[in-house]
Each structure stands twice: as C-alpha cells, then as structure tokens.
C-alpha cells in the first residue's frame, strides 16, 4: 500500500535525530584522558555525506570544524573500545526489530582488495568482491534481518595462519597478543554465540556453503539449541534412512581384519536423491516482493541423515532444496535442524533469508563506505567497521521512523535526506589552492616512482 505524508517539519527533525543518536552513544568514545565523541559524530557524518573514495581528507572537505589529523587519530590511534559499542548496537537492534520467531542471524564474509603487504591480515586469498584469488583482507560479518529490514551487527577480521604466527607482522599492525589463528567458521561461531549470550532475539541462523559444509559447526549450534539453515555443496551425500553400522567381514584369508565401521548401505549424492523424488513433492512458493513483482521458486524438503567425514550417518536433519522456475537445473541445497513438524513454507523462508546479508553488505558499502578505508592496523580496521555499523544503524532507525509516513522509503532515501540537510563545510579559495597543490605533489611523486621503476 503506497502512502506519502512526509512534511518539511519531518525533514527538519533529521539532523536533530542524528545529533541525539550520537549523544546516545557518546560515552563509548571516552578514553582515560579525553572524549572523542565529537570526532565519532564527524566520522559518521563524513561517511554519509561523501559519495565515493571515502577517506579522512574527503571527510574534512564535507564536515565543518574538523581536520584530517583529528580524524586519523580517532580511527587509528585513539584507545576507545569498540567491543562495548558492538554490544550496545546489538541491544538497540533487538529493541528496534528483535523477533524470536522471524528474526534471522546471517553469517557471511566479504573480501577487501588491497595493494601492498602491510595492511593487517592482507595476503593472496580468495576475494569474493573480485571473484578470484588476489591480494586482499577478508572480514567475517554477522547481519540481523527481519522481513525486509537488515543491518550488520558484528565483524571479525580473518587473520591468515602466516600472519597469526609472524611476530614482526603482528607487532607492526598492532595485533593484540591474545589473538590467535581462527578459521572463518570459528570466527562466525564466536559471533553467533556472543549475540546469543547477550539475549538477542532471533529464530534461526543462516549461512552459506563454506560454513554449512562443516559438520562440527552445525552440530555445535544444534548442541546450543540454535536452529540453523546451512547451505551445502551439491557434492554432499546423504542417507535416506539410518543404516546399520557394521565392521565388514574380511574377504578371503589374507590381509588384516577390517576394524573401521561402515554403513551397510552406501550414501546417495544429492542429484541421485532428487531423481527418486516424485513431481508432487515440489511446492511453488513466494520468496519475496521485488520491483518486478513477486519472486517465486520451487521447494522440496525431506528428513534425511547427513554424512560425516568418516562416511557414517550423522544427525537427522531437514534437506531443503530450492529450484529456479526459469532454469530447473539451477538448485540450492541446505541442511536444517528445524523441528520435524516445521512447514515447507517456513523452511523455504529460512532458506531464502541469506539474500538479506548480501543486501546488508551492499548497503554498508554503498551508503557508508564499509570497503573504502585507508588504514593498516588491527585497531583501525575494527574502529572503521564499528563506525560503519553505527552509521547504518542510524539510517535504519531513520528509515523505520519515517516509513509510517512514506511507505516506500529506503535506506538510500534516508541517507540522501541526511546528506542534503547536514551542515556542510564551505571551502575557502586558500584551502582549494592547498588541496590542488597536495594533489599535484602526489601526482608528481607517483610519476617519479614509475619512472624510477622503469
């Protein structure tokens, strides 16, 4: 239902709301010697007011009464703690849209292409943003989604093994002594359990195949009483029924007697399983509304036993399959420990919730510069990510507040309104000359370096 009742009075409130929002979080930006709350608000304003190449210099061009040195100190050197800020951010998300039935925690990662070798955690590794192996950092992220509303609520920087074991690299990047090597799945589980222990209300956890194909992760969530919907690769195998586990008899009289248990029936691969399913097992269901209308797909769900690393049956779970209408060969597979009585509509909704973490990452990059940072240290990376999440939380709050009067208001609309109304710094001719001279010096140095290299 379309409605539009926004007034000029509503718009005039936006800046006041932004200031009040940051005042609400100001105590998280106090160190032992000073408060950097003003810099925090300025950093957030710079993220929202800038469109491309968001960095300290760009922020100081937009935001009044702040300088590049203060911004750099705030994000890289100031000792304010980001962990308490994340805890409060999650509490606010829970207050804003927490739902123990329809809320979803969604786990995903994002790569950040980088030049050079000095940024913390950087190395040649798979970068999703590029779709290939390249020089990058990788962050593991947790998002919270309910209906069509979504925002990032936690982050971990993946520190490769060679970084975690190199004392010199760690010292230069300021990696804390208690940080050890952890896989992406271990980092993801850590964030999920942290959110769970804080009392965040959610109905299930969703994750892609990199995480879903690891039985230990699924089983630990199950042991914690957390429902999951975990994508799995098509190469995974299943048992339709729990087989008997036997020690095979030795064939003939030579050789050692078998000692390893085996299932008395072989597991099926997923494509072979689908061939056994009748056509009536598929259900055509709505996924979500889009600008082109309702998006639908075909779904089926069966109770099966997953297979562990030894080829033996693991726990009984749901196998949920999504098949695209336009291309029936395109399918997505997932395991879920949802209760046995769970409906196919519920399972389908859970399976499709991973779309929203992609939206959350896309929004954070486009509206607040999640991937646009020029910092190298451990602390600076975490400070920047925390500030980006804080900026996105404000935009979500503004969107939900004004959506009652403008039903089609988006996060992008909320940012555009604030961008136009926030006070903007006026640059003097003297400053313009200095900026042009700075650019020319950088351009000359780059050219000189290239010539020297040749």
Secondary structure, DSSP 8 states (H G I E B T S, - for coil): ---B---HHHHHHHHHHHHHHHHHTGGGGB-SS-B-HHHHHHHHHHHHH--SS--HHHHHHHSTT--HHHHHIIIII----HHHHHHHHHHHHHHHH--TTT-EEEEEEEEEE--SS-STT-EEEEETTTTEEEEEEEEEEEEEEETTEEEEEEEEE---HHHHT-HHHHHHHT--TT-----HHHHHHHHHHHHHHTT---SEEEE-HHHHT-HHHHHHHHHTT--EEEEE-TT-EEESS---EEE---SSSSS----SEEESS--EEHHHHHHTS-GGG-EEEEEEEETTEEEEEEEEEEEEEEE-TTSSEEEEEEEEEEE-SS-TT-EEEEEE---TT--HHHHHHHHGGGHHHHHHHHHHHHHH-TT-----SHHHHHHHHHHHHHHHHHHHHHHHHHTTTBTT--HHHHHHHHHHHS------HHHHHHHHHHHHHHHHHHHHHHHHH-
